[in-house]
Amino acid sequence: MTFPNAQYGCGIGEHPGVVAIDGTSTTSVSTTTDGTANTESAWAELVAATDEDIIAIQPFMQRRSGSGQHGLMVTFGVGPSGKEQSILDNFYMDTDLFIGPYQCPMFPVFIPAGTRLAFKTRASLASMVVELNLNCWHQGNAMIPSSFGRITTYGAITASTSAVELDPPAGIYSGDVVTNKTFLEVDASIAYPIKMLNLGVFQARQTARADNHWFIDIAIGAAGKERSLIEDLVAASDSSSDQVSPFYIGPIPVDIPAGERLGVRAVKKSAGSNGDIGIIIYGVS
């Protein structure tokens, strides 16, 4: 899916929303997470007022301090200082020093011109230095419906700044056929209907990865009676980077009513202790 003439950021000339920290031309906002691990920071301003209507957002973030594998969550919001309302809760990535997400998803959501944008952070490492950027897609850049107004996060675990974890069984392959497995509940009853979703696939605190890959299914329905909506989404890892990729798959058009139970299951190619993956689903309404 190609969207021509995308503009980056949300408010200052050619690069609105890409804030100049020191009065010079910078490409991102630098921030530090709370001094206590897994504690959410206060809201901070990203842009005082957007200059155009926005029909989709695309977050980018990169860790710049510390060592080891850690989780990072950023919540983006709108509204005046002290009255911010979230538009994207707990956008998550697994982090290692200087490693950012290789695939950053687009979230269709309508934000009117003149809106203040803000963010807050949480990390499993205290005082993590992070660089942020929010790419914004303006009306006319793409044929995206402007009716999307809500993004809901399912599977984020804020107490540990992590994701719901799957430990899938190793598959038994016969040609392209893989034995299946039971579903893990991501949410017992989703709060809002989902018209598009982004699936996040993460490291699950594994610091070393062998060559492996996973087939992932998303389903709805009561436990033991799930109906698969999306099957065999592929994620992979390799021993050289020790990373699972892609971090995000989507947006995928779906039609899931509010109140449905949301589940996920997976199978991995190779057995072993480093085959866990973390899962978060972001539903767009």
C-alpha positions as CSV (number, residue, x, y, z in Angstrom):
1,M,0.0,0.0,0.0
2,T,1.6,3.3,-1.1
3,F,0.7,6.7,0.1
4,P,2.2,9.5,-1.9
5,N,3.5,12.8,-0.6
6,A,3.6,11.8,3.0
7,Q,4.6,14.6,5.4
8,Y,6.6,13.9,8.5
9,G,5.6,15.2,11.8
10,C,2.7,17.4,12.7
11,G,3.2,21.1,13.0
12,I,6.3,23.1,12.2
13,G,6.7,24.0,8.6
14,E,7.9,21.2,6.4
15,H,8.5,18.9,9.4
16,P,5.7,19.8,11.8
17,G,5.9,17.8,15.0
18,V,9.7,17.1,14.6
19,V,10.6,19.5,17.3
20,A,13.9,21.4,17.4
21,I,15.2,20.7,21.0
22,D,17.9,23.3,21.0
23,G,16.8,25.7,18.3
24,T,18.6,23.8,15.6
25,S,17.3,21.5,13.0
26,T,16.8,18.1,14.7
27,T,14.9,15.1,13.5
28,S,13.4,13.8,16.7
29,V,12.4,14.6,20.3
30,S,14.8,13.4,23.0
31,T,13.2,12.4,26.3
32,T,14.1,10.5,29.4
33,T,11.7,7.9,31.0
34,D,10.8,8.0,34.7
35,G,13.6,7.4,37.3
36,T,11.7,4.4,38.5
37,A,11.4,1.4,36.2
38,N,7.9,0.5,34.9
39,T,6.5,3.9,36.0
40,E,4.7,6.2,33.6
41,S,6.0,9.7,33.1
42,A,4.0,12.9,33.0
43,W,2.7,14.2,29.7
44,A,5.1,16.2,27.6
45,E,4.3,18.4,24.6
46,L,5.2,17.2,21.2
47,V,3.5,19.9,19.1
48,A,1.5,22.9,20.4
49,A,-0.9,22.9,17.5
50,T,-1.1,20.8,14.3
51,D,-1.3,22.8,11.1
52,E,-3.5,20.5,9.1
53,D,-6.1,17.8,9.6
54,I,-4.4,14.4,10.3
55,I,-5.8,11.1,9.0
56,A,-3.1,8.7,10.2
57,I,-0.1,8.6,12.5
58,Q,3.1,6.5,12.4
59,P,5.3,6.5,15.6
60,F,9.1,6.0,15.6
61,M,11.2,5.6,18.7
62,Q,14.8,4.6,19.5
63,R,16.6,3.9,22.8
64,R,19.8,5.8,23.4
65,S,21.1,4.7,26.8
66,G,21.6,1.7,29.1
67,S,22.4,-1.9,28.3
68,G,20.5,-5.2,27.9
69,Q,17.0,-6.0,26.6
70,H,14.2,-3.8,27.9
71,G,10.7,-2.8,27.1
72,L,9.6,0.7,26.2
73,M,6.0,2.0,25.9
74,V,4.9,5.4,24.6
75,T,1.4,6.8,24.8
76,F,0.4,9.6,22.4
77,G,-2.4,11.9,23.3
78,V,-4.2,15.1,22.3
79,G,-5.6,18.1,24.2
80,P,-4.5,21.0,26.3
81,S,-2.0,20.7,29.1
82,G,-3.5,18.9,32.0
83,K,-6.5,17.6,30.0
84,E,-4.7,15.2,27.6
85,Q,-6.7,12.3,26.2
86,S,-4.9,9.3,24.8
87,I,-5.2,8.4,21.1
88,L,-2.7,5.5,21.2
89,D,-1.9,3.7,24.5
90,N,1.3,1.9,25.2
91,F,2.9,1.7,21.7
92,Y,5.5,-0.9,22.5
93,M,8.9,-2.0,21.4
94,D,11.6,-4.3,22.7
95,T,14.8,-2.3,22.9
96,D,18.5,-2.8,22.9
97,L,20.9,0.2,22.8
98,F,20.5,2.2,19.5
99,I,18.2,-0.5,18.1
100,G,14.8,0.9,16.9
101,P,11.8,-0.7,15.3
102,Y,12.6,-1.8,11.7
103,Q,8.9,-1.7,10.8
104,C,6.7,1.1,12.3
105,P,3.0,0.7,11.7
106,M,0.6,3.3,10.5
107,F,-2.6,3.9,12.6
108,P,-5.5,5.5,10.8
109,V,-7.0,8.1,13.2
110,F,-8.5,11.5,12.6
111,I,-7.0,14.5,14.4
112,P,-8.3,18.0,13.5
113,A,-6.0,20.9,12.7
114,G,-5.1,23.0,15.7
115,T,-4.8,20.1,18.1
116,R,-2.0,19.9,20.7
117,L,-0.1,16.6,20.6
118,A,1.6,15.2,23.7
119,F,3.2,11.9,24.8
120,K,4.2,10.1,27.9
121,T,6.6,7.1,28.4
122,R,7.3,4.0,30.5
123,A,10.2,1.6,30.4
124,S,11.5,-1.4,32.2
125,L,14.8,0.4,32.6
126,A,14.9,3.5,34.8
127,S,15.8,6.8,33.2
128,M,16.0,5.4,29.7
129,V,17.0,8.1,27.1
130,V,14.7,7.8,24.1
131,E,14.3,9.6,20.8
132,L,10.8,10.0,19.4
133,N,9.2,11.0,16.2
134,L,5.6,10.9,15.1
135,N,5.0,10.9,11.3
136,C,1.6,12.3,10.4
137,W,-0.4,11.7,7.2
138,H,-2.4,14.7,6.0
139,Q,-5.7,14.7,4.1
140,G,-4.9,14.5,0.4
141,N,-1.8,12.3,1.0
142,A,-3.8,9.1,0.9
143,M,-7.3,7.7,0.5
144,I,-7.8,6.8,4.1
145,P,-11.2,7.1,5.7
146,S,-11.3,10.0,8.2
147,S,-13.9,8.3,10.3
148,F,-11.4,6.3,12.4
149,G,-11.2,7.9,15.8
150,R,-10.0,5.3,18.4
151,I,-7.0,3.0,18.8
152,T,-7.3,0.4,21.6
153,T,-4.4,-1.6,22.9
154,Y,-4.8,-5.3,23.9
155,G,-2.0,-7.4,25.4
156,A,0.2,-4.7,26.9
157,I,1.4,-5.4,30.4
158,T,2.2,-2.1,32.0
159,A,3.4,-3.5,35.4
160,S,6.4,-4.9,33.7
161,T,6.5,-2.9,30.5
162,S,6.0,-6.0,28.4
163,A,3.6,-7.9,26.2
164,V,1.5,-11.0,26.6
165,E,3.8,-13.9,26.1
166,L,3.3,-17.0,23.9
167,D,5.5,-20.2,24.3
168,P,4.3,-22.0,21.2
169,P,5.0,-25.6,20.5
170,A,7.4,-26.6,17.8
171,G,5.5,-27.5,14.6
172,I,5.4,-30.9,12.9
173,Y,5.9,-30.2,9.3
174,S,4.5,-32.2,6.4
175,G,4.9,-30.1,3.3
176,D,3.3,-26.8,4.3
177,V,1.0,-28.3,7.0
178,V,1.8,-27.5,10.6
179,T,0.0,-29.1,13.6
180,N,-2.1,-26.5,15.4
181,K,-2.3,-25.4,19.0
182,T,-4.6,-23.8,21.5
183,F,-5.3,-20.1,21.7
184,L,-4.0,-17.7,24.3
185,E,-6.6,-15.1,25.5
186,V,-5.4,-11.5,24.7
187,D,-8.7,-9.9,25.9
188,A,-11.8,-11.5,27.3
189,S,-14.2,-8.9,25.8
190,I,-12.9,-6.1,23.6
191,A,-14.2,-2.7,24.5
192,Y,-14.8,-1.4,21.0
193,P,-15.3,-2.8,17.5
194,I,-12.1,-3.3,15.4
195,K,-12.1,-2.3,11.8
196,M,-8.3,-2.5,11.3
197,L,-5.6,-4.0,13.5
198,N,-1.9,-4.0,13.9
199,L,-0.2,-7.1,15.3
200,G,3.0,-6.5,17.3
201,V,5.4,-9.5,17.7
202,F,8.2,-9.0,20.2
203,Q,11.3,-10.4,21.8
204,A,9.7,-11.5,25.1
205,R,12.9,-10.7,27.0
206,Q,14.9,-13.2,25.0
207,T,18.5,-11.9,24.7
208,A,19.7,-14.6,22.3
209,R,17.9,-15.9,19.3
210,A,18.5,-18.9,17.1
211,D,17.3,-19.0,13.5
212,N,13.6,-19.6,13.9
213,H,10.2,-18.6,12.5
214,W,6.6,-18.6,13.7
215,F,3.1,-18.9,12.1
216,I,0.6,-16.7,14.1
217,D,-3.2,-16.9,14.0
218,I,-5.7,-14.4,15.4
219,A,-9.2,-15.5,16.4
220,I,-12.4,-14.5,18.1
221,G,-14.8,-16.6,20.2
222,A,-15.2,-18.5,23.5
223,A,-12.4,-20.6,24.8
224,G,-12.2,-23.8,22.9
225,K,-14.6,-22.5,20.2
226,E,-12.4,-19.9,18.6
227,R,-12.9,-19.0,14.9
228,S,-9.7,-18.0,13.2
229,L,-9.9,-14.6,11.4
230,I,-6.3,-14.3,10.3
231,E,-4.0,-17.3,9.8
232,D,-0.3,-17.9,9.4
233,L,1.1,-14.5,9.8
234,V,4.9,-15.0,9.6
235,A,7.6,-13.7,12.0
236,A,11.2,-14.8,12.0
237,S,14.4,-14.4,14.0
238,D,18.1,-15.0,13.2
239,S,21.1,-15.7,15.3
240,S,23.1,-12.7,14.0
241,S,20.8,-9.9,15.1
242,D,19.1,-11.8,18.0
243,Q,15.8,-10.0,17.0
244,V,12.3,-11.0,16.1
245,S,11.0,-9.3,13.0
246,P,8.8,-7.8,11.8
247,F,8.0,-5.9,15.0
248,Y,4.6,-5.0,13.5
249,I,2.3,-6.5,10.9
250,G,-0.6,-4.4,9.6
251,P,-2.8,-2.5,9.4
252,I,-5.0,-5.4,8.5
253,P,-8.7,-4.7,7.6
254,V,-11.1,-6.8,9.8
255,D,-14.6,-6.5,11.2
256,I,-14.7,-7.6,14.9
257,P,-17.7,-6.5,17.0
258,A,-17.3,-5.1,20.4
259,G,-17.6,-7.7,23.2
260,E,-15.8,-10.5,21.3
261,R,-13.1,-12.5,23.1
262,L,-9.8,-12.0,21.3
263,G,-7.2,-14.8,21.1
264,V,-3.9,-15.6,19.5
265,R,-1.9,-18.8,18.9
266,A,1.3,-19.6,17.2
267,V,3.6,-22.5,16.2
268,K,7.4,-22.2,15.9
269,K,9.6,-24.0,13.5
270,S,12.3,-25.1,16.0
271,A,12.0,-26.3,19.6
272,G,14.1,-24.6,22.2
273,S,14.0,-22.3,25.2
274,N,14.3,-19.1,23.1
275,G,11.1,-19.6,21.1
276,D,8.9,-17.4,23.2
277,I,7.3,-14.3,21.6
278,G,5.4,-11.3,22.9
279,I,2.1,-10.3,21.4
280,I,0.2,-7.0,21.4
281,I,-2.8,-6.2,19.2
282,Y,-3.8,-2.6,18.4
283,G,-7.4,-2.3,17.3
284,V,-8.6,0.7,15.2
285,S,-12.2,1.7,15.5
